[in-house]
Amino acid sequence: MVSRAHEQARDELRRADSKATTLLSLIGATLAGIVALTGRPLPLAALVTLWLAAAPIAGAVLVLLSAIRPRLGDSAPGTWLHAAAHGPSSLVEACDCDPVRVAAEHVAALAAVAVVKYRRISAAVSLLVCGLVLLALAGLLAVIA
């Protein structure tokens, strides 16, 4: 049961990183569109809305970067990260402990990281949607003016 939860937590971390990386790629294309539009003459309302759209989109980039940023804080005993911080003896001590408890602590640590990543991805998606709505409005204002 614990080993299954461990694999699930690791899979969720991989999925979260993949989602964040994919969203960063899409945002790159969106920012390229903003830059392309700023190179041509636009009505003031469209230009202001365009720059307003850039703010939440840039915020989404920062939030996504924080989601994929490696977290190398203290980890559960029995993991490579804990051994790196506390020396090889901590790994040996963890091996002498109840392996189910050690694995459960590692699962809990991985799961906490995954939850933070997903919360940040969710916030970035909200920012991105806001920016895209403003970008579409800027495009509409550019066309009708």
LINWOQUI-V617587 format. One record per residue. N is the residue number from 1. RES is the residue in three letters. SS is DSSP state (hx for helix, st for strand, lp for the rest). Layout:
N,RES,SS + N,RES,SS
This chain:
1,MET,lp + 2,VAL,hx + 3,SER,hx + 4,ARG,hx + 5,ALA,hx + 6,HIS,hx + 7,GLU,hx + 8,GLN,hx + 9,ALA,hx + 10,ARG,hx + 11,ASP,hx + 12,GLU,hx + 13,LEU,hx + 14,ARG,hx + 15,ARG,hx + 16,ALA,hx + 17,ASP,hx + 18,SER,hx + 19,LYS,hx + 20,ALA,hx + 21,THR,hx + 22,THR,hx + 23,LEU,hx + 24,LEU,hx + 25,SER,hx + 26,LEU,hx + 27,ILE,hx + 28,GLY,hx + 29,ALA,hx + 30,THR,hx + 31,LEU,hx + 32,ALA,hx + 33,GLY,hx + 34,ILE,hx + 35,VAL,hx + 36,ALA,hx + 37,LEU,hx + 38,THR,hx + 39,GLY,lp + 40,ARG,lp + 41,PRO,lp + 42,LEU,lp + 43,PRO,lp + 44,LEU,hx + 45,ALA,hx + 46,ALA,hx + 47,LEU,hx + 48,VAL,hx + 49,THR,hx + 50,LEU,hx + 51,TRP,hx + 52,LEU,hx + 53,ALA,hx + 54,ALA,hx + 55,ALA,hx + 56,PRO,hx + 57,ILE,hx + 58,ALA,hx + 59,GLY,hx + 60,ALA,hx + 61,VAL,hx + 62,LEU,hx + 63,VAL,hx + 64,LEU,hx + 65,LEU,hx + 66,SER,hx + 67,ALA,hx + 68,ILE,hx + 69,ARG,lp + 70,PRO,lp + 71,ARG,lp + 72,LEU,lp + 73,GLY,lp + 74,ASP,lp + 75,SER,lp + 76,ALA,lp + 77,PRO,lp + 78,GLY,lp + 79,THR,lp + 80,TRP,hx + 81,LEU,hx + 82,HIS,hx + 83,ALA,hx + 84,ALA,hx + 85,ALA,hx + 86,HIS,hx + 87,GLY,lp + 88,PRO,hx + 89,SER,hx + 90,SER,hx + 91,LEU,hx + 92,VAL,hx + 93,GLU,hx + 94,ALA,hx + 95,CYS,hx + 96,ASP,hx + 97,CYS,lp + 98,ASP,lp + 99,PRO,hx + 100,VAL,hx + 101,ARG,hx + 102,VAL,hx + 103,ALA,hx + 104,ALA,hx + 105,GLU,hx + 106,HIS,hx + 107,VAL,hx + 108,ALA,hx + 109,ALA,hx + 110,LEU,hx + 111,ALA,hx + 112,ALA,hx + 113,VAL,hx + 114,ALA,hx + 115,VAL,hx + 116,VAL,hx + 117,LYS,hx + 118,TYR,hx + 119,ARG,hx + 120,ARG,hx + 121,ILE,hx + 122,SER,hx + 123,ALA,hx + 124,ALA,hx + 125,VAL,hx + 126,SER,hx + 127,LEU,hx + 128,LEU,hx + 129,VAL,hx + 130,CYS,hx + 131,GLY,hx + 132,LEU,hx + 133,VAL,hx + 134,LEU,hx + 135,LEU,hx + 136,ALA,hx + 137,LEU,hx + 138,ALA,hx + 139,GLY,hx + 140,LEU,hx + 141,LEU,hx + 142,ALA,hx + 143,VAL,hx + 144,ILE,hx + 145,ALA,lp
